[in-house]
Amino acid sequence: MPFKLITILLLLCFESAFSDSLSTLIVERSIGKFEDAISFSHSSTGEIYIIDAGSSSLISIDIITGKVKSISGKGWGELEFNSPQDICATSVLDIFVADLNNHRVQQFDRSLNYISTIPNENLRDEYLTFQPISIAYSQEGLLLILDKDDKQVLKYELKSGKISRIVQFTAGKGSISSPRDITMIDKNKFAILDGKRVVIFDIYGNYIFSYNLSFDDDPNSISSDWKTIAVTSPTKIILNTKEGKYLSTINQTTIIGNKVNELRDVAIIGNLYFVLTSETILICKKAEK
């Protein structure tokens, strides 16, 4: 039997054996056009906020009307960014941006008006030089800040303006070597994407458990709808329960109906999947089996 035919048959058998673990998404429409989008967040009022690293921009898109607002520019001014990494929209309609190379988090209102900078001159000196690679909002009024260099999580209290350390990952099962992203998985727990591993902590910084992920490339984001934990790489999305049980995988090739560029992030809202690629947002539904 010719080698090429044998190879094709083996691939078909492999695909059949694992087809139950693959999920197909059908693209209903796309919104936005970006140079190099890397992170997004949605609000309860129907806006999506995007960080476009290619244009150093913070962009707001109304899901219903399609209305777009943006602020942009590379620099250190109040409305400028230097390597923005992550964005978080809170339930109180504040928008936070992790501005890595400016060593700060910028706070805006839902209309992208500047509010404040974290840290400010009133905060303790030991936290004035953090490098925020990712942020997450707790419904208890805390902004969690993942510090890349010191491998720690800081908490910023929105009401009091105080900042302190939750945990520093130094040794043991909960140690972190390659922190990339952070997300809340319920009101009492958060997850850290550490290389190709997910590590779960309670809100006080106590290690709970961790699990490894099967990626050929490096994952770049983690998100949760409080039922499912989704980890995204440029080529696929792996879904687990918040208890760490594997659910399914979404590949670039199983997102049907639109050209799919590099995958960057995903948000599951009801029965819709909002998939952020480097160039647009795909609004999808899961295909019926």
Buried (B, 14 or more C-beta within 10 A) or exposed (E): EEEEEEEEEEEEEEEEEEEEEBBBBBBEEBBBEBEBBBBBBBBEEEBBBBBBBEBBBBBBBBBEEEEEBEBEEBEEEEBBBBBBBBBBBBEEBBBBBBBBEBBBBBBBEBEBEEEEBBBEEEBEEEBEEBBBBBBBBBEEBBBBBBBBEBBBBBBBEBEEEEBEBBBBBEEEEBEBEEBBBBBBBBEEBBBBBBBBBBBBBBBEBEBBEBBEBEBEEEBBBBBBBEEBBBBBBBBBBBBBEBEBEEBBBBBBEBBEEBEBBBBBBBBBEEEBBBBBBBBBBBBBEBEEE
